């Protein structure tokens, strides 16, 4: 036996998980959503997804070269940001819109803080917020579903906001994605399939999505109707970007709380802010801003929702 | 707690085999928690098997005995499985196992009669255990007589046969093959502690050992989680509890919480909640010490790993270099890349095959290149896997960041001192961060700084 034994500190076993494996599996879980988006909005949706993803990866690489850090463009995190950004864009976006969003997401939303794990805000949502503020016209020009000739159509939530009565749109339409909206937010069925995969694999926990969605449901039921307790809670849950946000954006590891208790607080906060923005705010949709605001609250949530350490009574924390 | 890949199948059916005493043994002067021993012999002295060769002047220490008969070759610095290097007494074995102890050597053992045992007072039992150099054999190596002498009265004795470390099966084999002796050992401890309740704790992956105990004490084990409530009322004289095989089920604090439903307050010891926990191998050593006057000079070690053709459970003289153990289980199938003394979660990687078996050595695990591969460390992505895994309820990722920046005050606020060093945070970290290592450092620094940190 050679005497060149490896010496390192315990433990000497590992469960074989890695950051890039997790990232790529989340990308995989988003495949049905992407496929549904392309089916509903046509090839232009595919173009947006590819442009956003490629721009994200290239931007990440350039930033890492400039800052002389290790180039990790293939770890899946930049690709994931690009895909999530594309899912928050309309299919008819001009070619430079996803590119500009991706550059902002990666360069300003992530790399400026120090890269993966260091950012305060969800990079994809930071990119979306940037585009929303800069080019609102392009960001709200939605393609009608299953009509590849690019007829613009407002989202159900926008129609509601403008005081129109909703006609010809059933819960089933909302569930399957026969509605106007962003590429990745319309098909609830595909989103739930991807989310189920992540929940079963244990990559996300139920705490944030469940509390987020149910808070929106309850709040909308209470205050969303003409009187109290008459709101259409199912419509509130199925429409807009809530399902995409709750399962894939709010659960972002980096920008959400560490403990389960913290995640419950975070989910309820996201839910309240989303519902408030939708009902009384200036925008028809509130999920992305709600999550961004709660991202900012994450450090303070973390501070007050620590786990009880073995051997301490709860009194020790007061 | 987490279910790990166990790899126990490699040795689970390997009965305990006696390994011939080597030509030379190396007995480190530190094999216990407490004051390091000073040698009582000099180079060129002749020593007998079981002769006391090192002791200290202190309250907390454990004497060391020769594991062979022969001549002291040297007292020199030698590789130590845990400390790296330590002064050790090297003894050349004359192969005769000459001894003054009438109950020894093995093969012609004459245990004391029940009558003689019955006449022993608790003080006499404690002194026999102390004189035999028995220490906690689960890894912590606290001299065992201390745990027979709790400063406060206790009501419950837990015998830890959980053996939650992957790969290791030495405690399991001992429980299976020496059930009667272990029960006699339990009787001795019970007498010392004057406890009402005795609970044998074992994981559900050891059905044969559970059966052996059930037959020996004639009552069934209860399965944890099935309507058991914490209860200090009268129970069976000896009770068995089957625990789920999860890591670190066998951690002292976890056992107490899972079986009795109470927690050891931070900074306190089990006896503060009226409990004493002894490892099953320690109980066997206590039996040998009292019934045979036999000092702790040999123990069972699991020698295992995919690199070995014949992984085994070996009864080994303390001080045997691990190279002898590996040779006894060979030939090698693959080149080992890492050799661990202890279990793979809490054991120490060795730099030298000259490192000897000491009193707390439960296993020698050989990992091949693929198994031992060290992944590159990445940034923490705050996934919370370590937070969910931590059996102490800590946030290992945050202590790690504080430790790397040497912010000891912060580490203390995150209650780093409550870490039990089980290694699970490291095991689950997808960014391959050396969490456990940095937390251990933070613990040392915080302890050093005391209140000032």
Interface residues (C-beta under 8 A of the other chain):
Chain A: X1 X2 X3 X5 X6 X7 X8 X9 X10 X11 X12 X13 X14 X15 X17 X18 X19 X21 X22 X72 X114 X115 X116 X117 X118 X253 X254 X256 X258 X259 X260 X306 X307 X308 X309 X310 X311 X312 X313 X316
Chain B: X2 X4 X5 X166 X253 X257 X263 X264 X265 X266 X267 X268 X326 X332 X335 X336 X337 X338 X339 X340 X342 X344 X345 X346 X347 X348 X349 X350 X351 X352 X353 X365 X367 X372 X374 X375 X378 X379 X380 X381 X382 X383 X384 X385 X387 X388 X390 X391 X392 X393 X394 X395 X397 X398 X415 X418 X421 X423 X424 X426 X427 X428 X429 X430 X431 X432 X434 X436 X437 X440
